[in-house]
Structure formats: structure tokens, C-alpha cells
Amino acid sequence: MAGIYIHIPFCKQACHYCNFHFSTSLAMKNDFTAALLKEISLRADYLENELVETIYFGGGTPSLLAEGEILEILQSIREHFKIDAAAEITLEANPDDVDPPKLACWKNAGINRLSLGVQSFFGEDLLWMNRAHDEKQAVRSVLDAQSAGLDNISIDLIYGLPDMTDERWKKNTTTAVSLGVPHLSCYALTVEPKTALQKKIKLGKMPDIVQEDQARQFLEGIQWLEESGYQQYEISNFALRGKRSRHNSAYWQSGKYLGLGPSAHSFNGTTRQWNVAHNARYIRSLNQNELCFEIETLKPADRLNEYIMTSLRTMEGLDLQYVLRTFGPEKKNLLEKNASRYISADQMTGNDEKLILTRAGKLFADGISAALFFE
């Protein structure tokens, strides 16, 4: 199973917390689309004719693309890659871009899954984050998508804002559940470097996050959503039965994927490469029929460490038999030995087949993974 990710590097405005690659100027959008089509043709051999089962438009804000641009991009991908007839094709969209005519266009273009950047159903939260939509648009975007027949919907929600009460966080989750949204991605607010949020906190213009509050809201969210029938199949992702993100699941299962667009990453099982995170340089190089990226050949320890990090985030956990087959008995035995202290601390369950984080262990997932890494 292979996937294709397309990074659309444009936004109407910058959210205070975001450190993804994007530009708030749309001046290069037409040139970008032409360059992206060129990159698709130049990368046609990357997946070695493997069947592509997922396509994901991320960003940035892919919902800023015109219908004709989405059609042209998907047509080019279908011409250069072998695409499964039942492929999951996701478009990230901001609620303020969603309306019935656009939804009809997206569906006509082949989009069959929407990821809506709701973040919160409270106006004060959205203003604090500098989002472009309001709380009414957040709800309306879901209802309009469902009316258009695009009911395979995921929404993003952020918890752990400095002034977010537990009651407000619960209202966000219950609103999503009441709307019948089958998939939720719930993220703790993080203070990323070189963001407006980091600068404002440093200057004392915004309060800093409180990790204890975030930890409590993380656990509360798990409880509330599981009570409503959602599976926490990955630390930040919850789905009703049959509604997992197939694209993201492939990342966590070490599947191959091609990343297109500025800053996009690709992985073919042995190497990882990433495109230049600069729109003008990306366009200029492709105008000269050249790809502009850096590449890293992954050593066995790198591949094992990536597997440890991604698999422990999932409800299926780390497959020790896969480690045995792929990396050998020495690595499996040492991994079991190093994991024993987390099993003793009730942060992990383990046997000869699996290592799985407990609910308490999920609070320390990154630290536990790092402690299990191999040199």
C-alpha cells in the first residue's frame, strides 16, 4: 500500500500556533500549480508502480485551490501513478472555505473525505488562535458537507489552551459527537519555535500553557470519546468503527509514500527525502526540470527507531515478531529488556508478541519511545 501527499503552501492568514510551511500571499499560486504538475511527472517512478491507495491534500490550506486546479492535479496523478479505484482521497479544508457549490465541485473532482480544521466550537478560542472562521461556520461546514454527501469527515480539535476549562473542552468533544462526525484528531496546543504564539508568550502578551491541565484534558478526552463509541486508534486520533484515516495509518505502519510540493517528505522504505521549504526556489527549480530536495539513507537503527516511535502511538502497539523478522533476535530481546521497567510501572503492557502503551503510558509516549531507541 502506497500513498501520495500533496502540500499546498498557502493560507489566508497565519494561525498563532502554526509552524508548517505556508505563505499568506497567493501571488505564486498559479506558478505553484504548474510546478506541482511538473513534479508529478518527474517523480512518476518513485513508487515503482506500487498501487496507490490514498491521496491526501494537506497544507497550508488546500481548500484555497480552485476546482479546476484540484481536477488537474488528480488527473495528472492518475496519469502517472497506478491508483486504486477505491482510493481514499482527502482534502483538508477550513470551515470558512466550505459552502454547497464548493462541496459539489470537490466531490465531482473525486474528493471522498474531508478533514476540517475546526479546532474549537467557541468563538473566543478561534479568535485567540487567529483562525479565519467563527463558531457558526465551524458547525455549518460539517452540516453542509453531510448534506452534500461528503460524510466521511474528520475534524481537528485543540485542547490545553491556557484559559480553556474542562467544561469547554468537553463541550467541544460533545458537539463533534452530536454532529455525527466519524473521525476526530485531538491535539494538545504546543508552543512551536518561530511562531507568533512563542513570541507573544516570551513577551508576556499571552499566558503559557499548563502541562498539568493538558494532561488532564488529554485523559478526559479519551474517556468521553470512548464512552461515545470512538476508538483511540492512535494517540491523537479517534474513529468510529471503519472510519480510521487510511492515509495516516499507512504512515504509522511504515508504508511507502510520495510527498509533492514545498517541504513535503517522501519515504520508500530505505530512504527519506524532503523538498525545499521555499515556494520560489521550488517553482524555479521545477521550471528548469530539476527536483530540489535533500535525501537521507536510513540505517537499520534509524528504521527501527522510527518503527518504535510510530507503532507505540497506535492501539495495536509494537509488534515484537515484526522486529524479530526485520531486525533480528538481538534487537527484539534488548527491546523487551528495556521495556520491562515501563511494564513494571504500568505504563505499558507486554508479552512475546506486543508492547502496548497503557492510558497512563500514553502521557509519556514520546519519552518512552526515545528511551527505547537504539544508537
Secondary structure per residue as TSV (DSSP state, phi and psi in degrees):
chain	resnum	aa	ss	phi	psi
A	1	M	-	360.0	128.1
A	2	A	E	-124.7	158.7
A	3	G	E	-133.3	160.2
A	4	I	E	-126.5	128.1
A	5	Y	E	-111.6	134.0
A	6	I	E	-119.5	117.3
A	7	H	E	-93.2	119.5
A	8	I	E	-101.9	107.4
A	9	P	-	-92.6	48.1
A	10	F	B	-136.4	143.9
A	11	C	-	-141.6	153.3
A	12	K	S	-65.8	-42.2
A	13	Q	S	-153.0	162.7
A	14	A	-	-92.3	122.7
A	15	C	-	-71.2	144.0
A	16	H	T	-60.2	-29.0
A	17	Y	T	-97.7	-6.0
A	18	C	-	-87.0	133.9
A	19	N	-	-123.3	17.4
A	20	F	S	-71.0	162.4
A	21	H	S	-79.1	122.6
A	22	F	-	-161.9	166.5
A	23	S	B	-130.1	142.7
A	24	T	S	-90.4	1.3
A	25	S	-	-99.0	131.3
A	26	L	-	-96.8	11.6
A	27	A	T	-59.0	-31.9
A	28	M	T	-97.2	8.9
A	29	K	H	-61.7	-44.2
A	30	N	H	-65.3	-43.3
A	31	D	H	-64.5	-35.9
A	32	F	H	-62.1	-46.1
A	33	T	H	-60.3	-42.4
A	34	A	H	-62.9	-41.4
A	35	A	H	-66.2	-39.5
A	36	L	H	-61.9	-42.0
A	37	L	H	-62.9	-36.4
A	38	K	H	-66.2	-42.1
A	39	E	H	-63.1	-38.9
A	40	I	H	-56.4	-46.0
A	41	S	H	-68.3	-36.8
A	42	L	H	-73.6	-22.1
A	43	R	T	-102.3	14.9
A	44	A	T	-59.3	-26.7
A	45	D	T	-93.0	-3.1
A	46	Y	T	-60.4	-41.2
A	47	L	T	-88.8	3.9
A	48	E	T	53.6	44.4
A	49	N	T	63.8	16.7
A	50	E	-	-69.2	146.3
A	51	L	-	-66.6	127.1
A	52	V	E	-92.1	118.9
A	53	E	E	-105.7	-11.6
A	54	T	E	-142.6	143.0
A	55	I	E	-130.5	134.5
A	56	Y	E	-135.2	117.8
A	57	F	E	-90.0	109.9
A	58	G	E	-121.3	-179.0
A	59	G	E	-172.0	-153.8
A	60	G	S	59.2	-163.0
A	61	T	-	-133.0	89.3
A	62	P	G	-60.3	-24.3
A	63	S	G	-69.7	-3.4
A	64	L	G	-79.6	-13.6
A	65	L	S	-68.9	145.0
A	66	A	-	-76.3	158.0
A	67	E	H	-56.5	-42.9
A	68	G	H	-60.8	-35.0
A	69	E	H	-68.8	-43.1
A	70	I	H	-62.6	-43.8
A	71	L	H	-60.1	-44.5
A	72	E	H	-64.8	-41.6
A	73	I	H	-64.5	-47.6
A	74	L	H	-66.3	-37.0
A	75	Q	H	-62.8	-42.9
A	76	S	H	-64.9	-41.0
A	77	I	H	-61.6	-41.1
A	78	R	H	-68.1	-29.8
A	79	E	H	-73.1	-30.2
A	80	H	H	-105.7	-11.1
A	81	F	S	-134.1	158.3
A	82	K	-	-88.4	108.9
A	83	I	E	-105.3	128.7
A	84	D	E	-60.3	136.3
A	85	A	E	-61.2	-26.9
A	86	A	E	-103.5	27.8
A	87	A	E	-60.9	141.6
A	88	E	E	-81.4	122.2
A	89	I	E	-123.0	107.9
A	90	T	E	-104.8	140.5
A	91	L	E	-122.7	122.9
A	92	E	E	-75.2	134.8
A	93	A	E	-141.3	143.5
A	94	N	-	-88.0	142.3
A	95	P	G	-54.7	-33.2
A	96	D	G	-71.8	-11.7
A	97	D	G	-94.1	-7.4
A	98	V	-	-91.5	124.6
A	99	D	-	-151.6	163.4
A	100	P	H	-54.3	-44.4
A	101	P	H	-60.9	-43.1
A	102	K	H	-65.3	-41.3
A	103	L	H	-60.1	-41.0
A	104	A	H	-63.8	-39.5
A	105	C	H	-65.6	-44.4
A	106	W	H	-62.0	-43.8
A	107	K	H	-63.6	-40.8
A	108	N	H	-63.7	-32.5
A	109	A	H	-74.2	-17.9
A	110	G	T	117.4	0.2
A	111	I	-	-67.6	128.4
A	112	N	-	-125.7	6.7
A	113	R	E	-149.0	135.9
A	114	L	E	-114.8	138.1
A	115	S	E	-115.7	107.6
A	116	L	E	-95.9	126.7
A	117	G	E	-82.4	65.6
A	118	V	E	-69.7	-51.8
A	119	Q	E	70.3	-43.6
A	120	S	-	-162.4	153.6
A	121	F	S	-100.5	16.0
A	122	F	-	-116.0	128.3
A	123	G	H	-59.0	-38.1
A	124	E	H	-66.4	-34.5
A	125	D	H	-66.3	-43.6
A	126	L	H	-65.2	-39.1
A	127	L	H	-64.7	-42.6
A	128	W	H	-60.2	-38.1
A	129	M	H	-81.7	-10.7
A	130	N	T	66.7	39.8
A	131	R	-	-77.7	156.3
A	132	A	S	-88.2	-10.9
A	133	H	S	-108.7	169.2
A	134	D	-	-114.4	-179.8
A	135	E	H	-66.6	-32.2
A	136	K	H	-68.0	-40.7
A	137	Q	H	-65.5	-32.9
A	138	A	H	-59.5	-47.8
A	139	V	H	-69.9	-44.6
A	140	R	H	-61.4	-36.1
A	141	S	H	-62.0	-38.8
A	142	V	H	-68.2	-46.9
A	143	L	H	-64.1	-41.6
A	144	D	H	-65.1	-40.1
A	145	A	H	-63.5	-41.9
A	146	Q	H	-64.9	-40.3
A	147	S	H	-65.1	-30.0
A	148	A	T	-82.3	-2.1
A	149	G	T	87.6	6.2
A	150	L	-	-98.2	72.1
A	151	D	-	-96.2	1.4
A	152	N	-	-85.4	86.5
A	153	I	E	-119.2	138.9
A	154	S	E	-118.4	143.8
A	155	I	E	-125.8	145.0
A	156	D	E	-90.7	137.0
A	157	L	E	-131.1	142.1
A	158	I	E	-114.7	131.9
A	159	Y	E	-118.1	171.9
A	160	G	-	80.5	18.7
A	161	L	-	-63.6	150.7
A	162	P	T	-54.5	-34.1
A	163	D	T	-110.9	16.6
A	164	M	-	-81.9	118.6
A	165	T	-	-78.8	161.9
A	166	D	H	-62.0	-34.7
A	167	E	H	-63.9	-41.0
A	168	R	H	-69.7	-37.7
A	169	W	H	-64.7	-41.2
A	170	K	H	-64.5	-37.8
A	171	K	H	-63.9	-36.8
A	172	N	H	-62.0	-45.7
A	173	T	H	-69.0	-41.2
A	174	T	H	-69.1	-31.1
A	175	T	H	-64.7	-44.4
A	176	A	H	-61.1	-43.2
A	177	V	H	-64.0	-42.8
A	178	S	H	-66.2	-26.4
A	179	L	T	-80.0	-6.2
A	180	G	T	75.9	26.1
A	181	V	-	-72.3	124.7
A	182	P	S	-82.7	-11.5
A	183	H	E	-143.7	132.9
A	184	L	E	-128.8	137.2
A	185	S	E	-112.1	116.4
A	186	C	E	-115.0	118.5
A	187	Y	E	-120.8	139.4
A	188	A	E	-74.3	137.5
A	189	L	-	-60.3	128.1
A	190	T	-	-119.5	145.7
A	191	V	-	-94.3	97.2
A	192	E	-	-85.4	149.2
A	193	P	T	-63.9	148.6
A	194	K	T	63.0	28.1
A	195	T	S	-107.9	162.3
A	196	A	H	-61.5	-35.1
A	197	L	H	-61.9	-46.4
A	198	Q	H	-60.8	-42.3
A	199	K	H	-64.5	-43.6
A	200	K	H	-66.4	-37.3
A	201	I	H	-66.6	-42.7
A	202	K	H	-60.5	-36.6
A	203	L	T	-85.0	-1.9
A	204	G	T	77.1	15.7
A	205	K	S	-87.0	-14.6
A	206	M	S	-138.7	144.7
A	207	P	-	-72.6	151.5
A	208	D	-	-77.8	163.0
A	209	I	-	-71.8	156.0
A	210	V	-	-114.6	110.3
A	211	Q	H	-61.9	-34.3
A	212	E	H	-63.4	-40.2
A	213	D	H	-65.1	-41.3
A	214	Q	H	-63.8	-41.5
A	215	A	H	-63.2	-42.8
A	216	R	H	-64.7	-43.5
A	217	Q	H	-69.7	-31.0
A	218	F	H	-60.0	-49.3
A	219	L	H	-68.3	-38.1
A	220	E	H	-63.1	-42.7
A	221	G	H	-60.3	-42.0
A	222	I	H	-58.3	-47.8
A	223	Q	H	-62.7	-48.9
A	224	W	H	-61.9	-42.6
A	225	L	H	-74.7	-36.8
A	226	E	H	-64.6	-36.3
A	227	E	H	-64.4	-23.9
A	228	S	T	-94.6	7.3
A	229	G	T	95.9	9.8
A	230	Y	-	-93.0	143.2
A	231	Q	E	-96.1	132.0
A	232	Q	E	-84.9	85.8
A	233	Y	E	-84.6	-11.7
A	234	E	E	-149.1	155.4
A	235	I	T	-50.4	-39.3
A	236	S	T	-103.3	1.5
A	237	N	E	-126.0	135.3
A	238	F	E	-129.5	136.9
A	239	A	E	-145.2	146.2
A	240	L	-	-71.0	163.7
A	241	R	T	-55.9	130.4
A	242	G	T	81.0	4.8
A	243	K	-	-117.5	22.2
A	244	R	-	-63.3	155.4
A	245	S	-	-74.1	112.8
A	246	R	H	-68.4	-35.6
A	247	H	H	-65.9	-52.3
A	248	N	H	-67.1	-33.3
A	249	S	H	-60.7	-34.9
A	250	A	H	-65.2	-36.5
A	251	Y	H	-57.8	-48.3
A	252	W	H	-70.2	-17.1
A	253	Q	T	-102.9	15.8
A	254	S	T	63.6	32.4
A	255	G	-	-74.0	161.3
A	256	K	E	-79.1	145.1
A	257	Y	E	-153.8	151.1
A	258	L	E	-110.0	128.8
A	259	G	E	-104.9	126.5
A	260	L	E	-116.0	143.0
A	261	G	S	102.5	164.6
A	262	P	T	-59.0	133.9
A	263	S	T	76.5	-4.3
A	264	A	-	-70.2	142.7
A	265	H	E	-103.1	149.2
A	266	S	E	-129.5	153.2
A	267	F	E	-146.7	127.4
A	268	N	-	-117.1	13.4
A	269	G	S	103.4	-28.5
A	270	T	S	-125.7	-26.4
A	271	T	E	-128.8	155.0
A	272	R	E	-124.1	136.8
A	273	Q	E	-138.7	155.0
A	274	W	E	-140.9	134.7
A	275	N	E	-72.6	156.6
A	276	V	-	-57.9	135.7
A	277	A	S	-93.5	61.4
A	278	H	-	-155.6	113.4
A	279	N	H	-59.9	-46.9
A	280	A	H	-64.6	-42.6
A	281	R	H	-67.2	-38.6
A	282	Y	H	-59.3	-49.0
A	283	I	H	-65.3	-44.7
A	284	R	H	-61.9	-43.3
A	285	S	H	-66.1	-40.2
A	286	L	H	-73.2	-27.8
A	287	N	H	-62.2	-23.5
A	288	Q	T	-100.1	15.3
A	289	N	T	60.1	33.8
A	290	E	-	-121.5	142.6
A	291	L	-	-91.3	140.9
A	292	C	-	-121.0	97.8
A	293	F	E	-151.3	164.8
A	294	E	E	-109.8	154.7
A	295	I	E	-137.7	146.3
A	296	E	E	-133.2	127.2
A	297	T	E	-85.7	122.2
A	298	L	-	-82.0	127.0
A	299	K	-	-76.2	161.8
A	300	P	H	-53.4	-39.5
A	301	A	H	-65.0	-36.0
A	302	D	H	-63.8	-45.3
A	303	R	H	-64.9	-40.2
A	304	L	H	-66.1	-42.4
A	305	N	H	-63.2	-40.7
A	306	E	H	-63.3	-39.4
A	307	Y	H	-64.8	-42.2
A	308	I	H	-58.2	-48.2
A	309	M	H	-63.2	-46.4
A	310	T	H	-77.9	-41.3
A	311	S	H	-68.0	-36.4
A	312	L	T	-68.5	-15.3
A	313	R	T	-79.7	-12.3
A	314	T	B	-101.1	159.3
A	315	M	T	-69.1	-24.3
A	316	E	T	-77.0	-23.1
A	317	G	-	76.5	-164.6
A	318	L	E	-90.8	126.4
A	319	D	E	-90.7	105.7
A	320	L	H	-67.4	-29.4
A	321	Q	H	-69.8	-33.4
A	322	Y	H	-65.1	-42.4
A	323	V	H	-60.8	-42.1
A	324	L	H	-60.9	-47.8
A	325	R	H	-67.9	-37.7
A	326	T	H	-91.2	-36.5
A	327	F	H	-119.8	-8.6
A	328	G	-	101.2	163.3
A	329	P	H	-66.8	-32.0
A	330	E	H	-61.4	-45.0
A	331	K	H	-66.8	-40.7
A	332	K	H	-61.6	-47.5
A	333	N	H	-64.4	-40.9
A	334	L	H	-68.4	-37.1
A	335	L	H	-63.2	-43.7
A	336	E	H	-61.5	-42.7
A	337	K	H	-62.8	-45.7
A	338	N	H	-70.1	-26.2
A	339	A	H	-79.6	-14.3
A	340	S	H	-60.7	-34.8
A	341	R	H	-68.8	-29.7
A	342	Y	H	-77.7	-29.5
A	343	I	H	-67.3	-43.1
A	344	S	H	-63.3	-31.7
A	345	A	T	-87.0	8.2
A	346	D	T	60.3	27.6
A	347	Q	S	-99.6	-3.7
A	348	M	E	-156.9	146.7
A	349	T	E	-108.4	149.0
A	350	G	E	-156.1	149.9
A	351	N	-	-150.5	-164.6
A	352	D	S	-71.7	-11.4
A	353	E	S	-103.1	-42.3
A	354	K	E	-139.1	152.7
A	355	L	E	-122.9	122.1
A	356	I	E	-132.6	131.2
A	357	L	E	-69.4	138.6
A	358	T	-	-78.7	174.7
A	359	R	H	-59.2	-41.2
A	360	A	H	-65.9	-37.4
A	361	G	H	-67.6	-28.5
A	362	K	H	-62.9	-25.2
A	363	L	T	-65.1	-22.4
A	364	F	T	-120.6	27.5
A	365	A	H	-56.0	-47.3
A	366	D	H	-64.5	-42.6
A	367	G	H	-66.8	-39.8
A	368	I	H	-65.4	-44.2
A	369	S	H	-59.2	-46.3
A	370	A	H	-62.0	-36.4
A	371	A	H	-69.9	-22.6
A	372	L	H	-92.4	-5.2
A	373	F	-	-62.8	152.1
A	374	F	-	-99.7	148.5
A	375	E	-	-66.1	360.0
